[in-house]
Amino acid sequence: MGSRLLKVDGRWEAVGEVRHLIAGRLTDLTPLLDGMVVRSRDFH
């Protein structure tokens, strides 16, 4: 999948202090970025 914006639906699994997201469904939301205007934010 060549997505730039990805929605992940799933569930959290926790064992002690270790946490995992178990992905159930992936949705490509890249088309939502088409109308977005992004300005450079070069902080020096």
Secondary structure by P-SEA (a helix, b strand, c coil): ccccbbbbbbbbbbcccbbbbbcccccccccccccccccccccc
